[in-house]
Amino acid sequence: LGDDYVPTTEELRGLVTDADALEAIARMRRDARRTAEEKVTIAEQTFGLVDETVKRLDADLAKFEELLKGSGEFEAITGGAKPNDLAAIQVTPNSQDWILAKVISQDPETGMYKLADEDVESNKTYNLPESQVVVLGGVDRLSRGDVIYAVYPDTTSFYQATVAQPPRKVSGGESFVMVNFKDDADEHGITHDKAVLMKHVMR
């Protein structure tokens, strides 16, 4: 008989009173139960192995993260800022004023920055969201005529400027760019080029 054969009522009644048939049914039930139990055992063992491996990986990742945080490399890998990185900050939301600051730390969970004012006469620190912080150092190519924001010489404030000459490197390895600051003309109406370090520039 095929696997899709369905016995009649009379045939089923005959099976109920057939000792050999009942024994075969009981044997098949035992085999099915044993197979199911074996599969459950294998599944539990597999789950245990996977769970143990995941826990070990989590522990290793946590240790590695702490190691990276201690070296300051965690923020670099995750795209954040490292301690002592320079940044332009907007102390008041939506303000046009940006000042130079130094990163103290960044919370990778909230994205909040703790920064110190770079003004030598100021001891101020700020706790600001990412939307009010621009980590500096990402500008490396500028052309004559590009409009940028740069720290005005002898201050820690950013002002709009136009690139007068492409960036150059000095002997010490620092790069600088010559710019004309907006509304910076002298009494004769002449706007003189001023040198600004590339690390003090943002787009």
GUMAR-416158 format. One line per 2 residues: their letters; for each residue x, y, z of C-alpha. Coordinates in Angstrom, 2 decimals. Example, Ala and Ser with C-alpha at 12.3 -4.5 7.8 and 13.67 -1.06 7.14 Angstrom:
2
AS> 12.30,-4.50,7.80 | 13.67,-1.06,7.14
This chain:
203
LG> 0.00,0.00,0.00 | 1.15,3.50,-0.73
DD> 2.07,6.09,1.89 | -1.11,8.03,1.06
YV> -3.36,4.99,1.68 | -6.15,5.68,4.21
PT> -7.59,2.54,5.89 | -11.33,2.05,6.12
TE> -13.26,1.97,9.39 | -13.49,-1.82,9.24
EL> -9.75,-2.12,8.64 | -9.06,0.16,11.61
RG> -11.28,-1.98,13.84 | -9.36,-5.01,12.66
LV> -6.07,-3.36,13.57 | -7.29,-2.58,17.09
TD> -7.83,-6.30,17.76 | -4.69,-7.41,15.89
AD> -1.92,-8.00,18.45 | 0.86,-7.82,15.87
AL> -0.52,-4.56,14.47 | -0.84,-3.06,17.94
EA> 2.77,-4.04,18.72 | 3.93,-2.47,15.45
IA> 2.04,0.74,16.27 | 3.51,0.80,19.78
RM> 7.00,0.24,18.34 | 6.54,3.06,15.85
RR> 5.36,5.36,18.67 | 8.44,4.47,20.73
DA> 10.72,5.05,17.75 | 9.04,8.38,16.99
RR> 9.31,9.48,20.63 | 12.98,8.43,20.80
TA> 13.76,10.28,17.57 | 11.97,13.41,18.87
EE> 13.86,13.23,22.18 | 17.18,12.84,20.36
KV> 16.41,15.89,18.22 | 15.47,17.92,21.30
TI> 18.71,16.86,23.01 | 20.77,17.83,19.94
AE> 18.95,21.17,19.71 | 19.60,21.91,23.40
QT> 23.27,20.98,23.07 | 23.63,23.15,19.97
FG> 21.91,26.07,21.68 | 24.21,25.65,24.68
LV> 27.31,25.72,22.49 | 26.10,28.79,20.54
DE> 25.09,30.60,23.74 | 28.46,29.89,25.34
TV> 30.30,31.11,22.23 | 28.23,34.32,22.04
KR> 28.84,35.05,25.73 | 32.58,34.51,25.27
LD> 32.59,36.82,22.22 | 30.64,39.48,24.15
AD> 33.16,39.29,26.99 | 36.10,39.53,24.58
LA> 34.51,42.49,22.77 | 33.88,44.27,26.07
KF> 37.54,43.83,27.06 | 38.70,45.01,23.64
EE> 36.40,48.04,23.82 | 37.81,49.00,27.24
LL> 41.33,48.60,25.88 | 40.54,50.85,22.91
KG> 38.83,53.42,25.12 | 41.89,53.50,27.36
SG> 44.13,54.20,24.38 | 41.74,56.72,22.81
EF> 41.37,54.58,19.68 | 37.73,53.56,20.28
EA> 36.40,56.96,19.24 | 38.55,56.94,16.11
IT> 37.22,53.53,15.03 | 33.61,54.45,15.72
GG> 33.93,57.74,13.86 | 33.99,59.95,16.95
AK> 36.65,62.27,18.31 | 39.69,61.41,20.39
PN> 40.76,63.32,23.52 | 42.75,66.47,22.61
DL> 41.26,66.66,19.10 | 40.48,70.24,18.12
AA> 36.89,71.15,17.36 | 34.77,74.10,16.36
IQ> 31.87,74.46,18.77 | 28.61,76.34,18.74
VT> 28.00,77.22,22.39 | 24.44,78.42,21.70
PN> 22.24,76.30,19.39 | 21.64,77.84,15.94
SQ> 24.10,80.65,16.66 | 26.38,82.03,13.95
DW> 29.27,82.12,16.41 | 31.78,79.26,16.51
IL> 34.82,79.05,18.77 | 37.85,76.79,19.02
AK> 37.84,74.08,21.67 | 39.61,70.85,22.57
VI> 37.86,67.52,23.05 | 38.07,66.10,26.56
SQ> 35.83,63.12,25.96 | 32.83,61.87,24.01
DP> 30.10,59.54,25.24 | 29.67,56.93,22.47
ET> 26.18,56.07,23.73 | 24.68,59.59,23.73
GM> 27.13,61.33,21.38 | 27.56,64.13,23.93
YK> 30.94,65.89,23.94 | 32.84,67.39,26.84
LA> 35.16,70.13,25.59 | 37.53,72.75,26.94
DE> 37.67,76.29,25.58 | 41.00,76.85,23.79
DV> 41.16,80.47,24.94 | 44.21,80.58,27.27
ES> 42.40,83.03,29.52 | 39.34,80.85,29.86
NK> 38.82,77.80,32.05 | 35.40,77.05,30.63
TY> 34.28,73.55,29.74 | 31.20,72.69,27.73
NL> 28.91,69.67,27.40 | 27.46,69.78,23.90
PE> 25.58,67.48,21.50 | 27.10,66.36,18.21
SQ> 24.98,68.90,16.32 | 26.99,71.73,17.94
VV> 30.43,70.21,17.42 | 32.59,69.98,14.29
VL> 35.75,67.96,14.83 | 38.56,69.63,12.88
GG> 41.21,68.07,10.70 | 39.04,66.83,7.84
VD> 39.94,69.63,5.41 | 43.06,68.87,3.39
RL> 42.41,70.24,-0.10 | 41.56,73.85,-0.78
SR> 41.70,75.95,-3.90 | 41.93,79.68,-4.46
GD> 38.45,81.19,-4.10 | 37.05,78.52,-1.77
VI> 34.89,79.92,1.02 | 35.75,78.51,4.44
YA> 35.55,79.33,8.14 | 38.85,79.82,9.92
VY> 40.18,80.94,13.28 | 41.16,84.61,13.08
PD> 44.82,85.09,14.10 | 45.39,85.64,17.84
TT> 41.79,84.68,18.66 | 39.80,81.48,19.11
SF> 36.84,82.63,17.03 | 35.89,81.41,13.56
YQ> 35.09,83.87,10.78 | 34.19,83.48,7.14
AT> 37.15,83.74,4.80 | 38.12,83.17,1.18
VA> 41.19,81.15,0.23 | 43.80,83.43,-1.35
QP> 46.50,80.78,-1.85 | 46.36,76.96,-1.70
PR> 47.63,75.26,1.48 | 51.37,74.84,2.02
KV> 53.53,73.03,4.54 | 56.14,74.64,6.73
SG> 59.37,72.95,7.78 | 57.86,71.73,11.06
GE> 55.26,69.71,9.20 | 52.26,71.98,9.93
SF> 50.14,73.05,6.97 | 48.74,76.54,6.61
VM> 46.61,78.43,4.12 | 46.53,82.11,3.15
VN> 43.05,83.63,3.37 | 41.17,86.91,3.16
FK> 38.72,87.30,6.04 | 35.34,88.82,5.31
DD> 34.96,92.50,6.37 | 38.67,92.65,7.29
AD> 39.75,95.58,5.12 | 42.13,98.19,6.62
EH> 41.53,101.93,6.68 | 42.47,102.08,3.00
GI> 39.96,99.42,2.02 | 42.63,96.79,1.39
TH> 42.11,93.24,2.67 | 45.44,91.62,3.45
DK> 46.17,87.91,3.25 | 46.45,86.17,6.61
AV> 47.99,82.80,7.38 | 45.82,80.25,9.16
LM> 46.81,76.75,10.23 | 44.88,74.07,8.35
KH> 43.92,72.49,11.68 | 42.00,75.70,12.41
VM> 39.84,75.49,9.26 | 36.35,74.12,8.65
R> 34.12,74.11,5.57
